[in-house]
Amino acid sequence: MTTHNRIKSELKAGRTVFGTWSNLSSPAALNVIGQAGLDFVIIDMEHGPTSFETAEMQLYATESAGCTPIIRLGEGSEPTILHALDIGVQSLLVSQIATPEEALRIVRASKYFPDGNRGLSPYTRNHGYSDDNLAEKLHHANEEMFVGVLVEGEEGMGNLEKIAKTPELDMIYLGIFDISMAVGVPGDVRHPKVVKMVRDCVRVIEEHGLAAGSVAPDRDYLKLLHDAGFRFLSYRVDSAVLRESFATARSWYENLDAGLHPGSSVLNEGD
């Protein structure tokens, strides 16, 4: 059943939301992440093994922890979008957007008539598996639907302002590495040219009433994005956080085993 979309309402009110990416394809992992108090988790269906059947289980796990799930699609065909929406997700992020025509097509595929051309089956999770009060449900689904596009490549960056004018679009997510390519410093996401263009892009997006989103590889970059005006802030990805946490613990243990942490033992000699 369609519910209140907290991410959409928070961003429309001018506030900031914070979350992460997931490519572990694990409902249990998303339930754990949701318990950490994040606003959202992006289920990455472009990279990684996640199927729609698994994604549906991930929606349950995320929602039950009080966190908003977002599905990221690698392509925005109407059947793919419909499949994602019918399993109950209310927030989409679609990649590979470079023109305003593509952005409008994504929005229209995500909304029911009269706002779009989304296909309808009342007997899905989205509508509580029932056609009762269907007109009200369709209106509510349109109102609560959150649509974001990931603008990529030099063409996309060149069309940013046109894309930002797309009716009913909620967010533009910027690829920082794409920006570094566009300004001639590939991969150097902290270069002053990149930082300036990032700020310029956020200004354009916000001027058109949308939220700007991006991902931070570390806490320093998270602060940079926050200070630049991004309001949809994603931090890292679950698989990397998990690996690095255990790698750090392993490194600490190896030093302990080598006697490089004097005084760290809770046991006294002779115990």
GIJO-V475860 format. One record per residue. N is the residue number from 1. PHI is phi in degrees with one decimal (NA if undefined). PSI is psi in whole degrees, 0 to 359 (NA if undefined). D_CENTER is the distance of its C-alpha to the mean C-alpha in whole Angstrom. Layout:
N:PHI:PSI:D_CENTER
N:PHI:PSI:D_CENTER
This chain:
1:NA:135:22
2:-62.3:131:19
3:-121.9:180:19
4:-66.8:131:18
5:-94.7:100:14
6:-65.8:324:14
7:-61.1:314:11
8:-62.8:315:12
9:-68.5:324:16
10:-64.5:316:15
11:-70.0:321:13
12:-64.2:333:16
13:-84.1:2:19
14:87.4:10:18
15:-92.4:174:16
16:-106.5:143:13
17:-122.3:151:10
18:-132.4:133:9
19:-160.1:202:7
20:-148.5:178:7
21:-104.6:153:6
22:-133.3:127:9
23:-127.5:18:12
24:-79.9:348:15
25:57.6:40:15
26:-130.5:115:16
27:-58.9:321:16
28:-61.6:318:18
29:-62.1:321:16
30:-70.5:328:13
31:-66.0:321:16
32:-63.7:312:17
33:-60.9:317:14
34:-60.4:327:14
35:-68.8:346:17
36:-79.8:355:16
37:91.8:13:15
38:-67.7:154:12
39:-76.6:324:10
40:-150.8:160:7
41:-132.9:131:6
42:-93.2:116:4
43:-84.1:112:7
44:-87.1:105:8
45:-100.6:9:11
46:-92.9:317:12
47:-113.1:134:13
48:104.2:179:15
49:-95.2:6:17
50:-63.9:128:15
51:-98.1:170:17
52:-66.0:326:17
53:-64.5:316:19
54:-67.1:319:17
55:-58.9:322:14
56:-61.3:318:16
57:-64.5:325:18
58:-68.0:326:14
59:-61.4:313:14
60:-58.0:314:17
61:-65.3:321:16
62:-71.7:313:13
63:-63.1:322:15
64:-67.0:341:18
65:-92.8:5:17
66:79.0:22:16
67:-115.5:149:12
68:-91.4:122:10
69:-85.6:143:8
70:-127.2:133:6
71:-98.1:129:7
72:-101.1:123:7
73:-106.2:141:10
74:-79.4:343:12
75:-147.7:152:15
76:-111.3:42:15
77:-68.5:153:19
78:-59.9:317:20
79:-62.5:322:21
80:-67.5:316:17
81:-62.3:315:15
82:-61.1:320:18
83:-60.8:316:18
84:-64.8:318:14
85:-71.6:325:15
86:-70.0:340:19
87:-83.7:358:17
88:112.0:0:16
89:-72.2:144:12
90:-112.4:3:12
91:-138.0:125:9
92:-122.0:146:8
93:-130.7:118:6
94:-112.5:131:10
95:-87.2:173:11
96:63.8:41:14
97:-100.4:126:15
98:-129.5:349:18
99:-136.0:157:20
100:-65.3:330:20
101:-64.0:319:22
102:-65.3:318:19
103:-62.4:317:17
104:-64.5:321:19
105:-62.5:321:20
106:-64.6:314:16
107:-61.6:313:16
108:-66.4:327:20
109:-71.7:344:19
110:-97.2:355:16
111:-123.5:144:19
112:-78.1:160:23
113:-52.8:138:26
114:-93.0:1:27
115:-84.8:345:23
116:-165.3:199:23
117:-128.2:28:24
118:-59.9:135:22
119:-69.6:156:24
120:-127.3:126:25
121:-132.6:119:26
122:-68.1:342:27
123:-97.1:46:27
124:-123.1:171:24
125:-57.2:324:22
126:-54.5:327:20
127:-114.3:21:24
128:67.7:23:25
129:60.0:35:27
130:-153.4:150:29
131:-96.1:12:31
132:-64.0:138:32
133:50.9:43:31
134:-65.1:319:29
135:-59.8:318:29
136:-65.3:320:28
137:-63.6:318:25
138:-64.8:317:24
139:-62.2:315:24
140:-64.9:320:22
141:-61.5:317:20
142:-63.0:318:19
143:-65.3:323:19
144:-93.2:353:16
145:-69.5:129:14
146:-110.2:123:11
147:-121.7:122:11
148:-122.9:149:9
149:-125.0:144:10
150:-98.3:107:10
151:-83.3:125:13
152:-133.6:155:15
153:78.5:167:19
154:-64.6:324:22
155:-62.9:315:22
156:-62.5:318:19
157:-65.0:323:19
158:-67.6:334:23
159:-99.5:13:21
160:-55.0:312:19
161:-66.0:322:21
162:-65.4:319:22
163:-63.4:321:18
164:-64.7:342:18
165:-86.0:1:21
166:-64.1:123:19
167:-62.0:140:20
168:70.2:5:18
169:-78.0:141:15
170:-104.5:327:12
171:-149.4:146:10
172:-117.0:122:11
173:-99.6:127:8
174:-102.3:134:11
175:-84.7:109:12
176:-61.0:323:14
177:-69.7:328:17
178:-63.4:321:17
179:-64.2:320:18
180:-62.5:325:21
181:-67.7:318:22
182:-65.1:330:23
183:-100.0:8:25
184:85.0:20:27
185:-129.9:68:26
186:-52.8:123:24
187:86.3:344:21
188:-90.3:81:23
189:-76.2:354:20
190:-102.9:3:22
191:-64.1:143:25
192:-54.2:326:26
193:-63.6:320:25
194:-67.2:314:22
195:-60.1:318:21
196:-63.6:315:23
197:-67.6:324:21
198:-58.1:312:18
199:-63.1:320:20
200:-63.9:319:21
201:-65.6:317:18
202:-61.0:318:17
203:-59.2:314:20
204:-61.3:315:20
205:-63.7:313:17
206:-66.9:325:18
207:-61.8:336:21
208:-98.3:13:20
209:80.7:15:19
210:-105.4:165:15
211:-96.2:144:12
212:-99.7:137:11
213:-128.7:155:8
214:-166.3:180:8
215:-117.7:143:9
216:-109.7:129:12
217:-78.7:344:14
218:-156.3:177:16
219:-70.0:325:17
220:-62.0:319:20
221:-72.7:330:17
222:-60.5:317:15
223:-64.6:320:18
224:-59.9:314:18
225:-65.0:317:15
226:-60.6:314:16
227:-68.0:334:19
228:-77.6:348:18
229:109.2:4:17
230:-64.6:137:13
231:-115.1:347:12
232:-111.4:100:8
233:-112.7:118:8
234:-108.3:140:7
235:-120.3:110:10
236:60.3:202:11
237:-144.8:146:10
238:-57.8:319:12
239:-62.9:320:15
240:-69.4:319:16
241:-62.8:317:16
242:-63.4:312:18
243:-61.8:312:21
244:-68.6:329:21
245:-62.9:315:22
246:-74.6:328:25
247:-64.7:321:26
248:-65.3:317:27
249:-63.9:320:28
250:-63.3:317:30
251:-61.9:317:31
252:-62.1:318:33
253:-64.3:319:35
254:-61.8:322:36
255:-67.8:322:37
256:-61.5:315:39
257:-63.3:332:40
258:-88.7:4:42
259:77.6:25:43
260:-95.5:7:41
261:-123.0:66:40
262:-61.6:140:43
263:82.0:2:44
264:-85.3:345:40
265:-75.7:140:42
266:-84.4:356:43
267:-102.2:142:46
268:-92.3:153:49
269:-58.3:136:52
270:93.2:349:54
271:-70.0:NA:52
